[in-house]
Amino acid sequence: MSRYLARKLSIYLLTFFVAASIDWAIPRLMPGDPINGLIARIQADPTAAQEMHGYYTESFGLDEPLWRQYLNFWLGLAHGDLGPSIAYVGSSVSDLIRAAIPYTLALLIPAIVLSYIAGNRVGALAARRKVLDNTALPVAYVLTATPYMWLALVLAYFLAFRWEIFPISGAYDFALQPAWTWEFARSFLEHWFLPFLTLFLVSFGGWAIGMRNLIIYELEADYANYLQALGAPNRLVRKYAYRNAVLPQMSGLALALGVIVGGALVTEIVFGYPGVGTLIITAITNRDYFLLQGIFLFIIIGVLIANFLVDIAYVIVDPRTRTGLQGS
Amino acid sequence: MASRKSRRKTEVFGFVASVVALAVVATLTAGGAGAGPQGAAAVPRSQTLYTSGKQWGPYTNFNPLKPDYNTGVVGLVYETLFRYDPLKDKFIPWLATGGKWVGRNYVVTVRKGVKWSDGKALTAADVKFTFETQKNTGAQYGTMWKTGLSRITTRGRTVTFHFRGVPNYQEWDSNRYTVPIVPRHIFKAYSATELVSGNASNTRRIVGTGPFAYGGGAGGSQTLQWNRRANWWATKAIGMRMPMKHIVDIHNTSNTASLQNFLQNRIDLSNNFFPGINRHVGGRVGTYYKRAPYMLAANTAWLVPNLTKRPLNDVTFRRALAESIDINRIVVADYQRIVSKANPTGLLPNWNRWVNQAQAKSLGFNFSTSRARNRLSQAGYRDRNGDGFVEDKDGSTINLRLIVPKGWSDWETAIQIIADSAKDAGIKITPAYPDFNGLVDERNTGKFELVINNEKQIGNTAYTYYDYLFRLPILASQTAANFQRFSSPQAWALTQQLNKVPSTSVARAKRIHSQIQRVILTQLPAIPLWYNGMWAQYNTTHWTNFPTSGGNQATPSTWNGYINMTGIDALAKLRPR
């Protein structure tokens, strides 16, 4: 087990190194000088602008050669410093991400977990109930093929704008400031629901279809026929089929994480949700190298950790992997 | 069996509930960091004014001396020596009771009885300290120290600004109402770097003289709350009182989201750009003017040609280009009349008294496709290959790339109209939409051909516009002015000359204005198109008596630099419904 984990861990570290290096390089490949953009946005007077350009270029270390900037990036990272934001001069990237990340996680974690559970359940049910297969499945196909942004817009238009059941944007009522109160919690949930629902529905469709197909496949497998021939109750056969079908779904979860994160970012933008998605747009439009690389770094780490957890879970859930690890 | 099933259900429910609870807790924990002292309770709607349209990023910057500070930092919290009313063209004594030129020195008397929100008195030392912070490298208002201001002395409540040589009166007048006075006893603890580019975001140290104090929200929070302060000096001194207990500014995510919130009565004063707002005006939606152009003018949108490129270096071609553009079509079709066509000098309406109107009329360009065609033809720009577009004098094709930032939808439409109407005159223009930074890069380094730009805002003096058009020398990278690279030592000398004329010398100033405008009209270093609006939409469901042309004339904007014009008057005159 420990050898398995060590091997996995080293692969993850290598992936991290390569991904982080690409992450550092990509923003710098975009055309346009971020400091010029900064000065243009603040509309400084011409005399001050000249001086500001030099001042800010130097203070962000952008006057240093690229190899030095790359080195500084790793040195900073080693100290947990993601650098200063260019778009929001004076703020550290860590602070900006720290403020935005909880909102994104509050959407992502429940959406991933609940859609996975619900999708698999409904898919499994659909596999053995004709009525459900004929009704739920087409819906699931439509949902999984729907772009996050489009569904978000549709939900926002009907549920928030036309019928005013849910608030249209933001993470809580404008009259409130975040605090430990029921009032805030209620307002937060009201605002959270539509972006959550968007992410949930799209992912739900994918899991339901996947599970339905897997169950049908498993129920036709030799072991299932054998069990049935032995007179095992249907419930038991289905239980085993479900357990086997969950395994590929689990690998699918690891693969789908990146897509869901991407979906969360666009959904946040539609609902004006103050998470990482909104931040990333600002970072891109302002050529904020540090903020952009900080956010990507967070996504890289998040996806790697999630994959690692799925790997571990796989070992726990699938006895064959365990046996393989023990070398028998 | 049933009990197993129900246990299972309970387990699943418990799991789901805990995931949701975890998510809520995670958010609350993080959000709590940005919560204000009174963050717990919801502010009452009837006592709260909701604003939006200024803040496009997180509420990180509480430093009034750094550009792009959070909504209201200057105006609501930190105040200036004077305010400037662009609609009446007059300065309003504010933290100073008065100021006058004594020879080449400017002498200011600091108002008595003004207290910082921590109870300390405002002193002349605070004023001196504030202006001296601008000596730091990279400081926003640092120009004054490079162009004549030599030292500052204080005596009692008097502050004297000493100048070397003839002062730059026009520039100095801007400083009088734009430099926010900060408390020395707090700000002296900041290093030079912190003063120039720090955030001063310790919310317990936001100590101003203004009518509001920090109420909550910072960083990634979606609103910033200001709470009315007791004992604001202006209540006693001039009887001005803020009718709202709270101002809550809403962080913009998109103009569409803001519009929806505005129409659902969640925003009272919106300074967003709402295309098609004219259709909503009436009933509970108000604007400054009841009819077109609905909004006050905030800046001029110029068509900036790159004069280092052929055929844009030819003034005849530029004139034909200007004449080929149907600006009215942009005003009507693109903006539905919420903007108006610019004066051919490009000067904003509030500077009308400085415009030589007769000269502008006789020398200014007007839309005329046939005149543009004739002019081109006479100058040797003819369609030789019969493709409907003129070629350069040497026969080479002309295809001008006109750029605006991607996503600025009104400008995107505008350049399509420009390309279309120029086509009728035989000028080929291809619209392109690089993103903002890409555009800035092209513009600053001189790679562009045509760009639309509106960087210079309304203010006390048209000098800023002339400076923007004529500033010399031309550098490899032009960061803030003369993007077209117009080299006219004469026009630049006139601009500098104007800077050294006090606004009180009206006749002299007018003479120079007229000479400079002649250069704009005849040389067309840039082509003025339309006035972008001081976008302001009022929802009168909860608050009334917003500024209008009919009465209560003030700048209805929370944009940076506007509250310290007459934005504060606009707020003071609001009435709860």
Interface residues (C-beta under 8 A of the other chain):
Chain A: M30 P31 G32 D33 P34 N36 G37 I39 A40 R41 I42 Q43 A44 D45 P46 T47 A48 A49 Q50 E51 M52 H53 G54 Y55 Y56 S59 A87 Y88 V89 G90 S91 D95 L96 R98 A99 A100 I101 P102 Y103 L105 A106 L107 I109 P110 V113 L114 I117 A160 F161 E164 I168 S169 G170 A171 Y172 D173 F174 A175 L176 Q177 P178 A179 W180 T181 E183 F184 A185 F188 L189 W192 I269 G272 P274 T278 L279 T282 T285 N286 R287
Chain B: V12 F15 V16 V19 V20 L22 A23 V24 A26 T27 L28 T29 A30 G31 G32 A33 G34 A35 G36 Q38 G39 A40 A41 A42 V43 P44 R45 T48 Y50 W56 G57 P58 T60 N61 N63 K66 P67 D68 T137 G138 A139 Q140 Y141 G142 T143 K146 T147 T193 V196 S197 G198 N199 S201 G215 G216 G217 G219 G220 S221 Q222 T223 Q225 V248 I250 H251 T253 S254 A257 Q260 N261 Q264 R266 D435 F436 N437 G438 V440 D441 N444 E455 K456 Q457 T464 D467 Y468 R471 L475 S477 T479 A480 A481
